[in-house]
Amino acid sequence: MTQHRILAVDDEPISLQVMVRHLDKAGFLPIPASSGSEALEILERQPGVDIVVTDLVMPGMDGMQLIEEIQSRFENVPVIAVTANGSIESAVTAMRTGACDYLEKPCSLDALRIAIRRTLDYQGILRENEQMRMMLRDRFTFQSIVTVNPIMKGQLELAAKVVRSERTTVAIYGESGVGKEVLARAIHFAGKGMPTSFVAVNCAAIPEHLLESELFGHVRGAFTGADRDREGKFSAARGGTLLLDEIGDMPLPLQAKLLRVLQENVYEKIGSNTVHPVECRVIVTTNRDLPALVAAGRFREDLFHRVNIFPLTLPPLRERREDIPHLCDHVLGQLRRHLGKPLPGISLKAVEMMMNYHWPGNVRELRNVLERAAILTDGELIRPSHLGIGNSVRNAEGSVRESGDMVSYTLRLPADNLSLEALTDEILSITLERCNGNKTKAARLLKISRKNFYRA
């Protein structure tokens, strides 16, 4: 196992000898330096120093100055400060200057070992986080969104333009599973530098009485059960992006509070009068028709105009079927790495079946279908029998195929229920599902009046 290289800095020879002996006994590789300037020379000549342990009180360049120099010139090298003149003030100053930890002389072998191990562990976590951030940044890019569809391409081009306007609110519309959050993350990670965080809140999944605290936080005693202060998502997303998923399902009372926050760029924790600035981009997504909700009085018109500054709409997969073969190749490539097994590809008949399927769950459903198929295959091409599409609930009830102005239905009814009434119910049900519950649109598609649609 490689020994960690620890640079020990102290102008007192005896203290330096004791420090070197402690480090050696603890299993580290000590490198002695009798001054701050010597320590900087060693760092220049010997890259690979893991930690610097330095005395604060030294002639010439003292420990505080050394920490500042290391911070500016060797930012990845952590520093532990040690001094015989320990005090709260010097500890605070050292930490603010950039030290990772603080020890008082004479420090024991155990205290030194614990401080070094704690610092090494912390540095390891920072490296892992940075690697994960880079992996996420590589994964969520505009280039990783697979499409040859001109409408989808146009929306991606628009999204790339809003990246530069870091505080502009973006609204992403589309059915469930089309990739709204994927696009939101692509906008986030395409920003300059490395954003601090991407925080997502599902407005439909959190009860109304908890959602306000989830967003803005609360102070201790603000309500029953608030036994301590709590930071909200607006605070957690500082410097990054806050995604308000399914904003169409946000309760009306909270919509008014969100409107004020977005207009004034400040928020208050529940139970507090202290104002905090909004320091993140807000992206909202929804699979609902917000103008229709506004007309129905279920969504505030002023909030709609506030969040609809830069709208993007992602088409459902059934309206960009030309993307299906490309998506299959992309997903199978990911599954080869994830499952660690050879996946030769997908048969033409399986592709044809996928091209003809209605995909009510959109790209998310396609990924799930392919993952199941990849698990079932044993080194052969994915075939129709592997897809399981025919056994899904929606496909068992019926499917829709479109060609120009014509719509054909493939119905699968039980042999003991082939009545005209059952057939009519199936057609109405499938058409209503295709139109996302819009009865007027469904009636128009079936070329019947809305009144006859309700009668049926």
N, C-alpha and C positions, 0 to 999 in steps of 0.2 A: 504494500500500500504506500502511495506517495505521501511523504511527510509535508505538512503544511509549513510554509516558510513565514516566520514571524520576525519582523524587524523591530528590535528593542532599542529605544532611544533614551539615554539618560546621561547627563554630564558628570554625575558622581560615579567614580569607578566601582566602588563597593556595591552600590545599588544596582549598577548595570550587571555586575558579576552575579549577584543574587537573582536578578531577573533572568539572565541567560541560563543559570542553573535550574531555576524553576521550569522554564520552557523546555529545556532538554529532558528533565525528569517527567514532564507531562507528555512527552512523545512528539514534540514539535521540533522543527529545525530552526534554531535561533540565529539571527544575524545581528550582531551588536553595532551600535553607532553612538558616539559620544557627543554628538551635537545635531542640531536640526539641519545644518548645511550638509553634514556628512550623510545624514539620512536621505536627503534629496539626491545626492550624488549616487548613493547605492540604488535608489529607485530608478534612476536614469540608466545605470549600468546593468542592473539585474532585474529584468522584467520577470514577473511571476511571484512577487511578494504578495502573500495572502492577507496579512494584517500588519498594521503598524501599532505598536504599544509605546506611547511616548510620555515622558515626564512633562509637566506643564511649565514648571519654573526652571529655566535654563538661561545662561548668559548668551548674549547675541540674539539669535533667533529662538524665541521661546516656543513652548508647545502650542499655544494658540496660533501663532504665525505659521508654524509648521503645518497645523491642521488646515489652515486656509490655503497654503501652497499645494498641499496634497489634493484638496478639493478641486482646485483650479487646474492642476496639471495631471493628476492621476485619480480621476473621479471614481474609478471602480475599486480603489484600494480603501477599505474601511480602517478607521482609527479608534483605538481605545486610549483614553486619557488617564494618566496616573500622576498623583501629586501628594506631597506630604502636607501641603497646606489646604486640605480639603475643606470645602464650604459649599453651601447651597448655591451661592452666587457663581462660584467658579464652575460648578457642575453644570448649571444652566447655560453659562456662557460657552463652555466646551461643547455641549450638545447642540446649541444653536449654531456654533461655528461649523459643525459637521461631524463631531465625534459620535460613534455608535454606542459607546458605553463609557463608564466613569468608575475608577477605582481609587481608593485612598491608600497611601503608604502607611505602614508597611502592609502590602497585600499578601495574603497567604497563597500557597500553591493552589489550593482548592478554588479560592475566589478568582484567581487568574485563569485557571483552566475553565471554570464555568463561564466566565466572561468571553473567552475566546471561542468556546464551543457555541455559545449563544449567538455570537457575531457570525461565525461560519454558517450556522443553520439559517440565520436571517439572510445572509448573502445568497445561499442556495435557493431560498424561496424567491428572492428577487430575480435570480437568473431563470428559474422555472416560469415565473410569471411573464418575464420578457419573452421567453421562447413561446409560451402559449399565446401571448398577444401577437407575435409575429405569425404564428400558425393561423390564428383567427383572421389576421389581416390578409394573409395569402388566400384563405378559404373564401372570405366574404369580399369579393371584388366584383366589379361590373363584368370583368372578363369571365368570371366563374358562373355567371348566369347564362345558361345555354339557350340560345334562340336564333332562328333565322327568319322569324316572323317580323315583317316590317313595322307593324304596330308596336310590338314589344320592343323592338330596337329603338323606335322613336321615343318611347318612354324612358329607356335606359339613357339615351342621349340627353334628355331633359334632366334626368336625375344627376348626371355627371356635371351639369352646369350649376346646379344648386349647391354643390359641395363647397364652392368658394364662398358662398354666403352663409357663414357658420351659425348665425342666429335666426335664419329664416325658418319659420314653421313649415313643415312639409306634411301633406296629407296623402296617404296611399290608399287607394280604393281597390277592391277586388274580392272575389269569392274566397272562402276558406280554402287554404292549400295552394293558392297561386304563387306564393312566395313574397308576401308583403313584408314580413320580418327580414327575410333574406336581403331584400332591396334596402330596407332601413339600415341594416348592418353594413351593407356596401357603401351607403352614403356616409355612415359614421367612420368607417375605416379608411375611406378615401380622403378624409380631411388631412390637412397638413400636420406633420408631427404625429405623435402617438397619443390619441385621446385617452383620458384617464379611465373612463368607464362607459359601458353601454348598459343601461338599466331599462328593463322592460316591465311594464305593469299591465296585467290583463284586467281591464275595467269591468268585464263581464263576470269575472270569477271571484271577485272580492266583495263581500257584503257591504251595503251602503254605509253602515255605521262604522266600518273599519277602513273604507277606502280613503277618506279624508286624512286619517292618521297615516296611512300607508304612503300617501303622496307628500304631505307636508310635515309629518312628524308631530310629536306632542311633548309637553313638559310634564314633569311629575305632578300628580294630583289634578290633571286637567279633567279627568273623568274617572269613574269607578274602575279600578284595575290598573290605572296608570301609575305604577309604583316607581317608575324611573323615567328619565328623559329618553326620548327615542328620536333618532334622525329619520327623516322621510326620504322618499326616492328623489325628490328635487335636490336634496343635499347630496345623496349618494352619486348622482349623475354629474356633479360639479366638474366642469371642464370637458364633459363628454356629451352623451346623447341620452335623453329620456324618451322612451317609446311608450305611448299611451295606446295600447292595443285594444281594439273593439271599443272605441270611444263612443260609438253610437248607442252603447248600452249603459253609458254613465248616467246615474240618477240626475234629475233636473236640479235639485238643490246644489249639488256639487258642481254642476255645469256653470252656475253663476260664480262660484268661488274660483273655478279654473279660469273663467273669462277675465276676472280681475287680475289674476296672477299673470296671464299672458299679455294683458294690456299694459300693466304697470311694471312688469318684470321684477316683482318682489312677492314674497310669500311670508306668512306667519305660521309658526307652529300652533297647534291647538292649545289654548290656555295661556298663550303668550302674546304680548304686544310688540315684541322685538321683530323688526323687519329684516328679512334676509334677501339678498339679491338672487335672482335666477341666473345661474351661470352655466347653462347648458342649452343645447339645441333641443327643441321638442318636435318629435315626429308622431303623428297620429295615424292609425290604420283602422279600417272598418270594412266589414262585408255587407254593411247596411246601406240603403239609399238615404243619405242624409237629407237631401232636399225634401224627400217624401216624409221623413220624420219631422222636419221643420213644419211642413204643411199640416201634419197631424198633431202638432203641439207637443211632440215628445223630444224635440231637440231645439235648443235656443238658436234663433236665427242669427243673433249677434255673435254667438260662439262659432257657429258654422262659418261665417265670413272671416272670423279671426283665425281659424285653423286651416281654412281653404286658400291660404295665400299662394301656395305652390302645389297644386293637385297633380297626382300621378295615378293613372288607372291601369291595372294589369289585367289583360284579357284572360278568360278561363282557357284551360288547355284544349277544350273541344273547339275553340275558335282559332287555335293555332296548331292544328294537327300535324303540320309539317315539321314541328319541333320534336314530335314523339320519337322518331328514330335517333335523333341527335341526343335527346335526353337519356334514351336507353343506353347508348354508348358511354355517356358521361357517368351515369349511375353505376353501370356495371364496372367501370374502371375504379370507382370508389369502393365497390363491394369486393373486388379482387384484393385490394389492400386490407380492407376491414376484416374479411373472412379468411384471408390467407389461403385461398383455393383457386385453381384455374377455372375460369368461366369463358369458354370458347366464344360465346355470343348468344344470339337469339335467332330462332328460325324465322323464315319469311312468313309462315302461317301465324306464328305468335305475334309478329309485328303487325300483320294484317288484322288480327283480332284486337290488338291494342289501338290501332288506327280507327277501328269501327266502334270502339267502346266509348261511352258518353263521359267518363271520368268526372263524376260528381265531386270527388275529393281532389281533383286537379293534380298538380305536380306531387303533392304530398302522398296522394293515393298511389300514383305511379311508382314512387320510390318504395312504398310499402309492398306493392305487388312484386316488384323486381327483387326486393330483399327476400321475400318468401320463396320466390322461384329459385333464387341463387342458392338458398339453403337446401331446397329439394333436389336440385340437379346433382348429378354425380359425374362431373367431367364431360357431360354432353351439352348440346345446344339447348337453350331454354325453349320448351315447346308449349303449345296452348294448354296442355294438361297441367303444366307447372304454374300457370298464372293464377288460377283460381278465380278468375273474373266471373266465370259462369256460375260460381257458387256464392257470389256476393249477394247481399240482400237486395240491393237496387237492381242488379242485373237479373236476378231471379224474378223480380216483379215485372221487369220490362226494360227495354232500352230504346234510345232514340237515335236514328241516323238521319242526317241532313244532306240534301243535295240540291243546291240552288234554292228555289222557292218551295221545294217539296220536302216533306218530313215523313219518314216511314217509321213505324213502330214494330218492334219485335216483341211480342207478348208471350209469356210462359205462364199459363194458367193451369191449375189442377184439373185433371180429367173429369172430376166430379162437379166442376163449377164452370161450365162453358156457357152460361146464360148470357143474354144480351146485356142484362144489367151489370153483371160482373165485368164483361168486356168494356162497357162504357165507363165504369168506375176506374178501371185500370188506365184507360186512355186519359181520362181527366186527371188522375193522380200523377201520371208521368209528365203530362204537359204542364201542370201546375208546378211540379218540381223543376222542370226545365226553365220555367219563367220565374224561379225564385219566389214563388208565392204570389206573384202579380196576376190577379184574376183577369184584369182587363187585357193584359198582354196574352194570357193563355186563351181567352175567348177569341181574340183577334187571330191567333195562330190556328185555332180550330175552325175559323171562319163561321163563328156563331156569335149571337149577341151575348152581352154580359148577363142579361136576364135569363136567357136560355141556359147559360153556363151554370147559374145558381139553381135553376130548376133541375138540371141534370144531376 
